[in-house]
Structures are given as structure tokens and as C-alpha cells.
Amino acid sequence: MAAEKSSIKIITLIAADGSVFEVEPNIVKEMKTVQSYIDELDQNTVSIPLPNVFGNDLAMIIEYCKKHASEEETKEAKEEFDFEFVKRMKSDDKLRLLQAASYLNMESFLQFMAKAIAAEIENQSVEFVRDYFQIESDFTPEEEAELRKENEWAFK
Amino acid sequence: MSMMDHCKDFLSWLDHDTSLNIFKGMDDPADLARVSCVSRSWRHFVIANGLSKQLCLRMFPPLSRVACVVELNQHGVKEHPEVGLSNSMEWLALQKDNRVYGCLARCCMSPVAMDCIAGRFSYWSSNGQINPNVPETLTYQLGSQICVIKEINIQPFQAHFQMGSPIYSAQSVRFKMGHQKASLDSLADEMFVWTYTSPEFPMAQENRLQTFQLPEPVLCIGGILQVELLGRVQRQEMDGLLYICISYVQALGIQLSPAFSVEILDPSGMFVLKRDQRAKCEPHATSDDESGMLNENLLREFRDFRRLLMWEHVMRIGAENGWDEEDYANGDFDFDFGFDEDVA
């Protein structure tokens, strides 16, 4: 089994929009969903369709994985990368990347995205949060009024 | 097929731990208060996971010693049953935690900073020592049993009436906070339990109010603050002994009474956190009249006040209990009583 695994040189990931990415096995280690798929196969080259991830998002995820898998990069360089990475993401990107991270079962990237989403919610109004996550309030008007009164201090 | 068609509300599809991490990523109690108003499921998540409590614990680790939370004067305060959710005992307790810790976090975030030392006090002097390393401690009762201390300001005393106007500062200072022991069986026992010790701060030999900002705001449970004065730098010419003298001490922060009070359970040091439902959540600056009343209450509480005076070098609770002639006579510091006028 171990020998078979090491014989896999390149893994091909196919995104929802058909775009193709060829990556080293160490890059997909982070993606547990993909890794478990690879582990079940015994072919030399593996091609894996990812119908739940768009090409643009997959490109970003692979970029993130490459940076973090690299042993040459210093801790500071990785932090700097993370900082820029978050800056580059638009609000909608963040939600899609969170979904992708969850689907691909990527532990550290998922936590990274959780932080980014938390930052998105910070200092925002209830209306913004509802709008962002497309949530309809299911409180009765009386409950809503009561909650607002109770938490008035938090509504600036 | 694509996940993009999915509901965007992550609570409905994300694993529990990651959802929890998103909510824990919010460090402002106001954020938590707002997200709990988004929808029923969000509100349920905040309450069920005790997120207000966890936020408070992250802000103030001493809260890990809370044995239980009690709400006082509930009568007449409208309850808000969470519609559609079971009102089991466990759920009611979680709701109570959410209310109490939410209010506590909000109080603690207040930008108000007032002097938390009960009563006013002015000058204090140590005894003279030959050894510069003999430390001194000043112990204070704070105006509230539970308060958040952000910074401590100390003005060393300058003796303008002495040759060369020496400043009797200390080399450095350190602060401890804690509570009084309930039982004082033996005089040899320590009277206080210290739950916080600050780093050591160097003190300048300058006659000004020096600010010692704590690395982070500290929740003092039990209302006792001790200032440790470490290292003597100034010798008094007439007796050749080293002294430390202080003009003024201030502890700036937030008094959480009357909205909150604590009952410390000896000997575990655990405590009961009490929230008075009738009291407003916001801390307010106490007027002079109110602090005067507070002092009298504190005095009544302080059964062992005289013993405290004996035990510590000084224990100041209000001006009327300050320095008296007898204590003064014990010191060797050769002063006129006119010095107070020199203090700014």
C-alpha cells in the first residue's frame, strides 16, 4: 500500500467549471476528502472531479496549501501571506471558500476561514449579518422588538 | 448539485466545531449580543454553547472560580421565555448564564475609568530602614467587591521642607489583587488571598502622578488591592535612614457594584457571582456623596479593621480612619504636619 501511494506523482483536480489543476501529492494531504479518495485508488495518476468547488476558489486553495506546505518559507512569511490572502478575498469569496474548505475537509484552512468569517461579522449590524448569510428573521415582531430592547446597548 | 445553491447560513451545514470557532472569533461582547438577535437558530447556538460565559472567561480568567451565578431581585423583572424551545432546568440555567455574563462583559467593556479606591487618602510614610531592600506594602479596600482595574497611579512624596527637596520614591512597584480571608484563626495567618500579581514596574524618582498600566485589565474579585513598594532609593539626611513616602495612590477602572456582587466561599476561593436585576448594567461614576456612604458600609463590614491596621502598615478606608497620632509617633520620619499643603 505504502509503495503504491508513493508511486503517485501527480494528482489532477477537476473543478466544477471543468478547469484542471495538477498538483503534487503533498499539496492534497490537507484535503482529507481528496486524500481518502486517493487512498482507495491504486493508479499511478489520479484524476479527481470536485463538483462542489469552482476553479477560481480551487486555485486560491491550492495557492494557500502550497505556501503552507513549503518547508523553505518562514513562519513570518506564511503569516504575511495569510494577511494578504484575507485582504484579497471579497465577502462572497469568503463564504464560498468556507464551503469549499468544509467540503474538502481541510482542517487548518477551515479554521483560517472561520477566522476570516468572524472578522466579516465583527462590528456589523444584525441586518448586515442577515443579508450576508441570507437569513430571514424567524422571530415574531414582538420578540424582535424585545430582543432589540434588551440588547439596545449593542446596537449603535 | 453545486454547493453554491446551498443555504448560505453556515450554521445549517458547517460542522459544529468550526461554527463554534467562528462565534469564538468574535471578541467584542457587542458582536455576540448582535449575532444572538439574527435568528432563532443563531440565538440558540449562542446560548446553548455558553458563548457569553466563554467570552467573559477569555477576557477575565479569574471568572473560572465562579461556583455559581445568582440573579437577585428577579421579582418584577420580566422573563423572556425562548419560544419554541424547551424550558428544561438546563436550558433555563444556560439562559441565565447568557443574561448574567452578557451583562458582565458589557460592564467590563465600559470606557469609564474612575478611581476604585474607597475613600480619599493622602500622605503615607514608611519607617526608616538601613537596608534598601526592605519592601513596604500598602493595602486598600476598593469601592466595589468586584471591579476591573486598568491602571494604578502613584505619586511619590517630595519633602520640599528638607534640604535638597528629596523625593522618597521606591525603586519599583508591583500590585496584587485578591480577597480577604473569611476566617482569621491565627494572627500568623495571611489575611488575604492574592489571586493576581502584576509584573514589576520601575518607578521614577520624580514628583508626579506616575501611571502604571497593567498589561491587561484585571478583574479583582474581593476588592483588595495591595501596592508593593520595592527598593528604597532616598535617604533622609537627619537620621541616615532610607524611607519610602507616597503622596497619592489611584486605582483606575470600573466598579461593577451595585449590578454585581460576589460571595467568596472559603477556603476554596470559589465564589458566587450575583447580579442584581434591578441595578442598571452600565457602571456609573460615583459622586462624592455616594462614595461617602459606601465608606460607612465598608467600615461596618470590616469587623477587623483595627487588626488590619496592626497587620499591614496602613489600611486606608476613608479619610476619617487615616493616620492617627499614635501611628504617626511610631514612625521615625521627622515631619511637620504642615506637609499636606505641599501636595498638589
Chai-1 contact restraints between the chains, C-beta under 6 A:
chainA,res_idxA,chainB,res_idxB,connection_type,confidence,min_distance_angstrom,max_distance_angstrom,comment,restraint_id
A,A16,B,S2,contact,1.0,0.0,6.0,A-B,restraint_1
A,P51,B,M1,contact,1.0,0.0,6.0,A-B,restraint_2
A,N52,B,M3,contact,1.0,0.0,6.0,A-B,restraint_3
A,L95,B,K8,contact,1.0,0.0,6.0,A-B,restraint_4
A,Q99,B,M3,contact,1.0,0.0,6.0,A-B,restraint_5
A,S102,B,L14,contact,1.0,0.0,6.0,A-B,restraint_6
A,L110,B,T18,contact,1.0,0.0,6.0,A-B,restraint_7
A,A114,B,T18,contact,1.0,0.0,6.0,A-B,restraint_8
A,A114,B,N21,contact,1.0,0.0,6.0,A-B,restraint_9
A,A114,B,I22,contact,1.0,0.0,6.0,A-B,restraint_10
A,K115,B,G25,contact,1.0,0.0,6.0,A-B,restraint_11
A,I117,B,I22,contact,1.0,0.0,6.0,A-B,restraint_12
A,A118,B,I22,contact,1.0,0.0,6.0,A-B,restraint_13
A,A118,B,G25,contact,1.0,0.0,6.0,A-B,restraint_14
A,A118,B,M26,contact,1.0,0.0,6.0,A-B,restraint_15
A,E122,B,M26,contact,1.0,0.0,6.0,A-B,restraint_16
A,E122,B,D31,contact,1.0,0.0,6.0,A-B,restraint_17
A,V126,B,R34,contact,1.0,0.0,6.0,A-B,restraint_18
A,V126,B,C37,contact,1.0,0.0,6.0,A-B,restraint_19
A,V126,B,V38,contact,1.0,0.0,6.0,A-B,restraint_20
A,V129,B,V38,contact,1.0,0.0,6.0,A-B,restraint_21
A,R130,B,V38,contact,1.0,0.0,6.0,A-B,restraint_22
A,F133,B,K8,contact,1.0,0.0,6.0,A-B,restraint_23
A,F133,B,D9,contact,1.0,0.0,6.0,A-B,restraint_24
A,Q134,B,K8,contact,1.0,0.0,6.0,A-B,restraint_25
A,I135,B,D9,contact,1.0,0.0,6.0,A-B,restraint_26
A,I135,B,V38,contact,1.0,0.0,6.0,A-B,restraint_27
A,I135,B,S39,contact,1.0,0.0,6.0,A-B,restraint_28
A,S137,B,S39,contact,1.0,0.0,6.0,A-B,restraint_29
A,D138,B,S39,contact,1.0,0.0,6.0,A-B,restraint_30
A,D138,B,R40,contact,1.0,0.0,6.0,A-B,restraint_31
A,L147,B,C37,contact,1.0,0.0,6.0,A-B,restraint_32
A,N151,B,A33,contact,1.0,0.0,6.0,A-B,restraint_33
A,N151,B,C37,contact,1.0,0.0,6.0,A-B,restraint_34
A,W153,B,R106,contact,1.0,0.0,6.0,A-B,restraint_35
A,A154,B,A30,contact,1.0,0.0,6.0,A-B,restraint_36
A,A154,B,A33,contact,1.0,0.0,6.0,A-B,restraint_37
A,A154,B,R34,contact,1.0,0.0,6.0,A-B,restraint_38
